[in-house]
Amino acid sequence: MALATATADGAPSVRMVLLKGADDRGFVFFTNYESRKGRELAENPRAALLLHLPGRQIRIEGSVERIAIDESDAYWATRPVGSRRSAAASPQSSVLGSRAELEARVAALDAEPARPHHWGGFRLEPETWEFWEHRDDRLHDRVRYRRDGAAWVSELLAP
């Protein structure tokens, strides 16, 4: 899915991330908390997601917070060892002097590193959903659902 974040002063950035969970509490993804996206979410805990399917899109906007440590630990334990080592070694979004520097950081780790404190999950809690479906002549269908207290309001949007 595409994840859009913004700095405290509103400068946007977007990147693809792996959706690792979706339930009635929201959408979960994992990252290095010290990465660009992690820093932006700490400054401005709101984000937008885009799920793209042929002829369809789902846009979701809402507030974001870190998930519980035990949830991050549980997911960490399911990752392949190589992925755990890479995540533990990488100073994500930081400038590297060389590829060899990164490989040396991986080589210096224990065979199966524990989850580092700077790595874990975030959950986006939806406040707005928009469903878009392609139609001929650009007369696309767009329906938005937005939270109004405990209820959801449905609105038809012009294409």
C-alpha positions as CSV (number, residue, x, y, z in Angstrom):
1,M,0.0,0.0,0.0
2,A,1.1,3.6,-0.4
3,L,1.6,5.5,2.8
4,A,1.6,9.3,2.8
5,T,2.9,11.2,5.8
6,A,3.8,14.8,6.3
7,T,6.2,16.8,8.5
8,A,4.9,19.1,11.2
9,D,5.0,22.0,8.7
10,G,3.1,20.0,6.1
11,A,5.8,18.8,3.7
12,P,4.4,15.6,2.3
13,S,6.1,12.3,1.4
14,V,4.8,9.0,0.2
15,R,6.2,5.5,-0.1
16,M,5.1,1.9,-0.5
17,V,4.9,-0.2,2.7
18,L,3.7,-3.7,3.4
19,L,0.3,-3.9,5.0
20,K,0.7,-6.5,7.8
21,G,-2.7,-6.4,9.5
22,A,-6.2,-5.0,9.2
23,D,-9.0,-5.4,11.8
24,D,-11.6,-3.3,13.5
25,R,-8.9,-1.2,15.1
26,G,-7.2,-0.2,11.9
27,F,-4.3,-0.9,9.5
28,V,-0.9,-2.0,10.8
29,F,2.5,-1.6,9.2
30,F,6.1,-1.9,10.6
31,T,9.1,0.3,10.3
32,N,12.2,1.8,12.0
33,Y,10.8,4.5,14.3
34,E,13.9,6.6,13.5
35,S,13.3,6.4,9.7
36,R,11.9,9.4,7.8
37,K,8.4,8.0,8.0
38,G,8.8,7.3,11.7
39,R,10.1,10.8,12.4
40,E,7.2,12.3,10.4
41,L,4.6,10.3,12.2
42,A,6.1,11.4,15.6
43,E,5.8,15.0,14.5
44,N,2.5,14.7,12.8
45,P,0.6,11.5,13.8
46,R,-1.8,11.6,10.8
47,A,-1.4,9.7,7.5
48,A,-3.2,8.5,4.4
49,L,-3.1,5.0,2.8
50,L,-3.9,4.1,-0.8
51,L,-4.7,0.5,-1.8
52,H,-4.7,0.1,-5.6
53,L,-6.5,-2.7,-7.5
54,P,-7.1,-2.8,-11.2
55,G,-9.9,-0.3,-11.9
56,R,-10.3,0.4,-8.2
57,Q,-8.8,2.4,-5.4
58,I,-9.4,2.6,-1.7
59,R,-8.2,5.7,0.1
60,I,-8.0,5.7,3.9
61,E,-7.1,8.7,6.1
62,G,-6.8,8.8,9.9
63,S,-4.7,9.2,13.0
64,V,-1.7,6.9,13.6
65,E,-0.1,5.6,16.8
66,R,2.5,3.0,17.7
67,I,1.1,-0.4,18.5
68,A,1.8,-2.2,21.8
69,I,5.3,-3.5,22.3
70,D,4.1,-7.1,22.7
71,E,2.4,-6.8,19.2
72,S,5.7,-5.6,17.7
73,D,7.6,-8.4,19.5
74,A,5.1,-11.0,18.2
75,Y,5.5,-9.9,14.6
76,W,9.3,-9.6,14.9
77,A,9.4,-13.3,15.9
78,T,7.6,-14.4,12.7
79,R,10.1,-12.6,10.4
80,P,12.8,-14.6,8.6
81,V,16.1,-14.3,10.4
82,G,17.7,-12.4,7.5
83,S,14.9,-9.8,7.6
84,R,15.4,-9.4,11.4
85,R,19.1,-8.9,10.9
86,S,18.6,-6.3,8.1
87,A,16.0,-4.4,10.2
88,A,18.2,-4.4,13.3
89,A,21.3,-3.3,11.3
90,S,19.9,-0.6,9.1
91,P,19.8,3.0,10.1
92,Q,16.9,3.4,7.8
93,S,16.7,6.6,5.8
94,S,20.2,7.7,6.9
95,V,23.1,8.4,4.5
96,L,25.6,5.5,4.3
97,G,29.2,5.8,3.3
98,S,29.2,2.5,1.4
99,R,27.4,-0.8,1.0
100,A,30.3,-2.4,2.9
101,E,29.4,-0.2,5.9
102,L,25.8,-1.7,6.0
103,E,27.1,-5.3,5.4
104,A,29.6,-4.8,8.3
105,R,26.7,-3.7,10.6
106,V,24.8,-6.9,9.7
107,A,27.9,-9.1,10.3
108,A,28.4,-7.6,13.8
109,L,24.9,-8.7,15.0
110,D,24.0,-11.8,16.9
111,A,22.8,-14.7,14.8
112,E,19.2,-14.0,15.8
113,P,18.9,-10.4,17.1
114,A,16.2,-9.3,19.5
115,R,13.8,-6.6,18.2
116,P,15.6,-3.3,18.6
117,H,13.8,-0.6,20.5
118,H,13.7,1.6,17.4
119,W,11.7,-0.8,15.3
120,G,8.0,-1.7,15.6
121,G,4.5,-1.2,14.3
122,F,2.1,1.6,13.7
123,R,-1.7,1.4,13.4
124,L,-3.7,3.9,11.3
125,E,-7.2,4.2,12.7
126,P,-9.5,5.2,9.9
127,E,-11.5,8.5,10.0
128,T,-12.3,8.6,6.3
129,W,-12.6,5.9,3.6
130,E,-13.1,6.6,0.0
131,F,-13.9,3.9,-2.6
132,W,-13.2,4.8,-6.2
133,E,-14.2,2.6,-9.2
134,H,-13.4,3.2,-12.8
135,R,-16.3,3.9,-15.2
136,D,-16.3,4.7,-18.9
137,D,-16.0,8.4,-20.0
138,R,-14.5,9.3,-16.6
139,L,-17.8,9.0,-14.9
140,H,-16.2,7.1,-12.1
141,D,-18.0,6.0,-8.9
142,R,-16.7,7.6,-5.7
143,V,-18.2,7.0,-2.3
144,R,-16.8,8.4,0.9
145,Y,-17.5,7.3,4.4
146,R,-16.4,9.6,7.2
147,R,-16.6,9.2,10.9
148,D,-19.1,11.4,12.7
149,G,-18.8,10.6,16.4
150,A,-19.5,6.9,16.7
151,A,-21.4,6.8,13.4
152,W,-20.2,6.7,9.8
153,V,-21.7,9.1,7.2
154,S,-21.9,7.9,3.6
155,E,-21.4,10.5,0.8
156,L,-21.5,10.2,-3.0
157,L,-18.7,12.3,-4.5
158,A,-18.5,13.7,-8.1
159,P,-15.7,12.1,-10.2
